């Protein structure tokens, strides 16, 4: 992957930010947002989701946002931030990251699970829901342009699975990612949900998603 190597200083800053923001999650607006989305604080804590109450140096503009660390077995390698609400002002962007950030795959820890299948979802919170709520190993693609840039490398991580469930948003961008991933992995299984993973689980339940994956 054409991602720059993290310096030891940046790794330390990301580790500090991850722990500080995760410690501020309980009773925060971010926790309320996760509960409203059917994720819950316990699941959020397992992914070290957090709340930027006391930002580290350089993160001041992310104050009041949900923090989403990109965790690996060796530590945090990136972090994105989301407003803990769905209604935004015209000038606000739902997601953001700092200038020195990387955009790798999200939740690569699930690549180390033992199941012979894995889901590829669009975005971090859908990945959290698929892995932490539905219980299916999942990694997240942070957007179409990132798969187009790195998919030829990322797809190598998926070659040994019996099934690669491709679960994208039902829109043009999602369909574009589906085509690219299906072309590059050996055992693609396209899952057509009525909405994104989070909304589908809220509306129909986790068992419905398991049924669509053939894992019920």
QUICORSUL-V761173 format. One record per residue. N is the residue number from 1. RES is the residue in one small letter. BURIAL is b if it has 24 or more other ideal C-beta (glycine too) atoms within 12 Angstrom, else e. D_CENTER is the distance of its C-alpha to the mean C-alpha in whole Angstrom. Layout:
# QUICORSUL-V761173
N | RES | BURIAL | D_CENTER
N | RES | BURIAL | D_CENTER
This chain:
# QUICORSUL-V761173
1 | x | e | 18
2 | x | e | 20
3 | x | e | 18
4 | x | e | 20
5 | x | e | 21
6 | x | b | 20
7 | x | e | 23
8 | x | e | 24
9 | x | e | 24
10 | x | b | 21
11 | x | b | 19
12 | x | e | 22
13 | x | b | 21
14 | x | b | 17
15 | x | b | 18
16 | x | b | 20
17 | x | b | 18
18 | x | b | 15
19 | x | b | 18
20 | x | b | 20
21 | x | b | 17
22 | x | b | 16
23 | x | e | 20
24 | x | b | 20
25 | x | b | 17
26 | x | e | 20
27 | x | e | 22
28 | x | b | 20
29 | x | b | 19
30 | x | b | 16
31 | x | b | 17
32 | x | e | 19
33 | x | b | 16
34 | x | b | 14
35 | x | e | 17
36 | x | e | 18
37 | x | b | 14
38 | x | b | 15
39 | x | b | 13
40 | x | b | 15
41 | x | b | 16
42 | x | e | 16
43 | x | b | 13
44 | x | b | 11
45 | x | b | 14
46 | x | e | 13
47 | x | b | 9
48 | x | b | 12
49 | x | b | 10
50 | x | b | 14
51 | x | b | 16
52 | x | b | 18
53 | x | b | 21
54 | x | e | 23
55 | x | b | 21
56 | x | b | 22
57 | x | e | 24
58 | x | e | 23
59 | x | b | 20
60 | x | e | 23
61 | x | e | 21
62 | x | b | 18
63 | x | b | 20
64 | x | b | 19
65 | x | b | 16
66 | x | b | 13
67 | x | b | 11
68 | x | b | 8
69 | x | b | 9
70 | x | b | 8
71 | x | b | 10
72 | x | b | 12
73 | x | e | 16
74 | x | e | 18
75 | x | b | 16
76 | x | b | 13
77 | x | b | 13
78 | x | b | 12
79 | x | b | 10
80 | x | b | 10
81 | x | b | 11
82 | x | b | 12
83 | x | b | 15
84 | x | b | 15
85 | x | e | 17
86 | x | e | 17
87 | x | e | 20
88 | x | e | 21
89 | x | e | 24
90 | x | e | 24
91 | x | e | 24
92 | x | e | 20
93 | x | e | 17
94 | x | e | 14
95 | x | b | 12
96 | x | b | 13
97 | x | b | 14
98 | x | b | 17
99 | x | e | 19
100 | x | e | 19
101 | x | b | 15
102 | x | b | 14
103 | x | b | 11
104 | x | b | 10
105 | x | b | 8
106 | x | b | 5
107 | x | b | 6
108 | x | b | 10
109 | x | b | 11
110 | x | b | 11
111 | x | b | 14
112 | x | e | 16
113 | x | e | 17
114 | x | e | 20
115 | x | e | 19
116 | x | e | 20
117 | x | b | 18
118 | x | b | 14
119 | x | b | 12
120 | x | b | 10
121 | x | b | 8
122 | x | b | 7
123 | x | b | 5
124 | x | b | 2
125 | x | b | 5
126 | x | b | 6
127 | x | b | 5
128 | x | b | 6
129 | x | b | 9
130 | x | b | 10
131 | x | b | 10
132 | x | b | 11
133 | x | b | 13
134 | x | b | 14
135 | x | b | 14
136 | x | b | 13
137 | x | b | 12
138 | x | b | 9
139 | x | b | 7
140 | x | b | 5
141 | x | b | 7
142 | x | b | 7
143 | x | b | 10
144 | x | b | 14
145 | x | e | 16
146 | x | b | 13
147 | x | b | 14
148 | x | e | 17
149 | x | e | 18
150 | x | b | 16
151 | x | b | 16
152 | x | e | 20
153 | x | e | 18
154 | x | b | 15
155 | x | b | 17
156 | x | e | 19
157 | x | b | 17
158 | x | b | 17
159 | x | e | 21
160 | x | e | 22
161 | x | b | 20
162 | x | e | 22
163 | x | b | 20
164 | x | b | 17
165 | x | b | 15
166 | x | b | 14
167 | x | b | 13
168 | x | b | 12
169 | x | b | 13
170 | x | e | 17
171 | x | e | 18
172 | x | e | 20
173 | x | e | 16
174 | x | b | 15
175 | x | e | 18
176 | x | e | 18
177 | x | b | 15
178 | x | b | 17
179 | x | e | 20
180 | x | b | 19
181 | x | b | 17
182 | x | b | 20
183 | x | e | 22
184 | x | b | 21
185 | x | b | 20
186 | x | e | 23
187 | x | e | 22
188 | x | b | 20
189 | x | b | 20
190 | x | b | 19
191 | x | b | 18
192 | x | e | 19
193 | x | b | 18
194 | x | e | 20
195 | x | e | 17
196 | x | b | 13
197 | x | b | 11
198 | x | b | 11
199 | x | e | 15
200 | x | b | 16
201 | x | b | 16
202 | x | b | 17
203 | x | e | 20
204 | x | e | 21
205 | x | e | 19
206 | x | b | 17
207 | x | e | 21
208 | x | e | 21
209 | x | b | 17
210 | x | b | 19
211 | x | e | 22
212 | x | b | 21
213 | x | b | 19
214 | x | e | 23
215 | x | b | 22
216 | x | e | 23
